[in-house]
Amino acid sequence: MKVAFLGIGLMGLPMAQRLLAADIQLVAYNRTPEKLAPLQAAGAEIVTHPRHAIRAAECIILMLTNAPAIYNVLLSDTSWQTLEGRTIIQMGTITPTESQEIRDAVVGGGGEYLEAPVLGSIPEAKAGKLSVMVGAEPEQYQRHLKLLQNFGTEPLLIGPVGSAAVLKLALNQLIASLTTSFALSLAFIQRQGVDVDVFMQILRDSPLYAPTFDKKLQRMLDGNYADPNFPTKHLLKDTELFISEAKSRSLDLSSIKGVREILQTAVKMSFADDDYSSLFSVIKEWGEGIGE
């Protein structure tokens, strides 16, 4: 089987490299062609238009920024006409409503569609240890399981299209909220003169601990947010998707709306392309009077 990979960003690159390492024929497209160089050097076929990638492959994997990018790349007139008989696997973070609408468009073009968003970042992508959540019919899941196992050893069937997108947004809401809460507590104990090592010792031994705290601790202490595994602008985008999808579910969203405000400020402070742990700097700056 020949696979097309559309979207070679921070996650797309190591995921596509996993397929090449498994001797899968790969054709790749990216809006910024310079990012394709490592794949070309490793033997991937490079194309300059998404329709060329779609025509060349039986299975098309999408790792694109958002639903508008998917519509632009996959469902433009020239690309949509090439979908017949092809499988689309959408692996980015979008809302369940968007995923279902894209499925309907793909099916209308004669193709099949499943969603398989992932939890994890660049190290997990490189190691093939992502958590892969699949929204599909059971038969589709079984048919594409071997391919998806290149990204994570145990892809999990969640339910029909839309269900995996729901789970992915719920998990990313936790990323945003947990990191913000940890950053606030860290800034608080620093301002009060409590030793950070003692704070972390107590926290690690408690039921309150989450491993993400240690992953972000040193970045926050050093104020070093360069070389992100997950940029602030992407976490903001996912947080906004969560809020937009959850509005109609009769949930109190005041806490996550506060997190969104902090992420928005981080983007305004030029942290958009930096690691999302940069929200710690926002919390500290607000403490010095920038925000009340």
N, C-alpha and C positions, 0 to 999 in steps of 0.2 A: 504494500500500500504506500502511495505517495501522499505526504502530508504537507499542506500549506500552513505557514504560521504568519499571521498578520498582527503586527504590534511588537516590535523588538525594543522594549524599554528596560527598566531596571529588573523587572521580573521576567519579561519575555525572553531576554537574551539567555539567561541560564536555563530556562525551560526548553528553549529551542536547541540549546547545546546538548541537553539530555537526550533528545531525540536523535541527534546526529551520532552521539556516542553509542546509541543502541542500533546503529546501522540502518536507521529509517531514512528513506529518501525524503529530502526536505527542500521545499521552495519557500522563500521568505520575502515578505514585503514590509517596508516601514516608510512612514511619511518622510522621516529624516534618513536619507540613504546612507549617510556616514556610519550609522549605528549597525549596519549590516556587515561591515568589514570582517569582524571575527567569524561570522557564520560562513561568509564566502571563503575565507581562508581554510575553514574546516570542511569544505566540500558542499555547502548548500548552494542551490540554484537561486540567484537573486533576480527579482523582477522589478520593474519600475511602475507598474500599475496593478492594483489589487485584482482586477479581472483576469490578468495573466496568471496570477497565482491560483485563483479559483479554477480556471480552466485546466491547469496543469495537475490538479490533485483531486483525489476522491474524498479526502477529509480536510476540512479547513478549521484550524484552531484560531480563536480570536482572543488576544490579550490586549485589548484597546482601553483607552482612558475612560470612556463613558458611552452612553447609548447614542448620542449624536455622532460620535466617531464611528460607531458600528453602522449606523444608517449611511453615513458618507462613504465608508469603505465597502460595505457588503451589499447595501440595498439601493445604491444608485442605479439608474436605468441600465447602464452598461454591465454592472456587476450582477444585478438581480437576475438578468436574463441568462446567466451562466450557472445558476444554482441547481438546475434539474439533475437529480440522481446523486447529489453530493450531500455529505454530512457536515453540519456546522456544529462545532463545540465551542460554546461561549464560556470563557474562563475568567473574565474580568468581573468587577464589582458594579452591578447595576441593580435597579429595583426589580422586584418580582413582576410588577405590572409591565415594565419595559421588556423584561425577558419574555413574557408571554406574548407581547405584541410583536417582538422580533421573530419568535417562533412562528406565529401566524403568517408573517410575511415570507419567511423562508419556505414554509409548507406550501404557501400559495405559489411560490416559484418552482415547486417540484422537488424541493430538498427536504431533508430531515434536520431536526434541531434538538440539541440537548445542552443543558447548562452544567458547568463543572467549576464553580469558583473555588479558590484555594485559600487556606489560612497558613500563614508563614511568610518569611521574607527571603532575602537573597541567599543566606546560608542554607536554608532548607530547600530552596529551589535548586541550588547547585548539588546538594546531596541526594536529591530525589526523596525528600522527607516532608513534603508539603501535606497538609490535610486536605484531601480532595473531596468536595461535597457535590454529589451528582443529583440533578433534577432531570428525570427522564422516565420513560417507560422501562419496566424491568428487562425487556428484551433488548432495548437499546443499550442499557447499562451493561448487560452481559457481553454484547457484541463489541463494545469499545473499552471493556475493562483492561485488557492487556495494554492498550495504548496509554490509558490514563495511569497505569501503574508505573510508567516512566517518571511521573511527577510525585507520586506518593505510593507507598506499598499497599495501602488499604483504602482505596477510594470507596466512599460510603454512599449508597443509594438513599437519598433523603425522602424522595417522593416525586410527584410530577413536576414539570417545569414550573418554576416559581418558588418551590419549597426550598431549594438550595440557596437561591438568592435571598430569601427571608433569613435563613440561618447565617449567611455571610454578613448581612447588615447588622444582625443582632450581635455577632462577635466583634465587628468593627466598632460598634457603639461601646462595647466593653473596653476596647483598646483606648478609645478617646477618653472615656470616663475614668477608668482606672489610672491612666497616666496623669490626668489632671488632678485627681484626688491625691495621688502620691506626691506630685510636685508641690501641691499646697501644703501638705504636712511637712515635707522636707524644708520648704522655705520658712515655715512657721518655727520649726525647732532651731533652724539656723539663726533666725532673728532673736530667739529667746536664749541663745547661747548653749543649747543642749548639744552634746557631742553626737555627730552623725553616726559614728561607729556604734555607739550604744543604742541609738534609735534603730539602726538596721539589725543589730543583734536581737533586740526584743521582737522586732517585726518578723524576722526570719523564723523565729521559734513559735510564732503565733498562727492561728487560723486565718489571720488577715493577709498573710503573705501571698504575693503572686510573683512568679519568676520575672515577669516583665519589669518589676521594680529594680532588680539588680542589673538588668540589661540596660536600663536608662540612667541609672544612678551616676555613673562616672561622667557621662555626657553632660548631665545637669550640673554636677560639681565643677567641671572644667569649662562649661559654657562652649563646648565643642560640638557643633551640630552638623559638621561637614560630612560628606560621603554617606548620605542616608540610605538605609534599607527601605524606608517608607517616608516620602517627603510630606511635609506639613500640608501642602496644598491638596494632596490626595486624601489625607485623613479628613480634611475639611469637606472635600467633595463627598466622601462616604457618609460623614455625619449629616450633611444636608440631605442626602438621599434617604437616610434613616428617618429623619424628621418628616420629610415630605410623604413617605410611605406610611408612617405611624399616625399621622394626623387624623385619619379617618377611623382609627381603632379605639377611640375613647380612652387614650392613655394620657397621663400627666407628663408632659415633655419639658417641664421647666428646668430640670437638671441638665438635660442634654443640650437645651438651648443656651444655657450658661457656658457649657463647654464649647459650643459653636462660636460664641462671642470671643472666647479666649483664642481659639484657632484663627478666627478672622483677624484679630489683632496681631497674631504672630505673622500672618501673611503680610499685613500692612507694615510690619517691622522688618520686612525683607527676609523673612525666614521661609518663604514659600517653597523653595527648592532644598531646604535643609531638613534634617531629621525632625520628626514631630515632637521629640523631646524638647525642642525649642520653646514649647509652651511654658516651660519653667521660667524662662526669661521674662515672658509676659507677666506671669504671676508675681515675680519679684519686682518688676517695674511698676505694676499696679500698686504694690505695697509701698512704693516710694512716692505715690501721689499722682501717677499718670491716670489711674482710673479709681473710681470710688464704688 
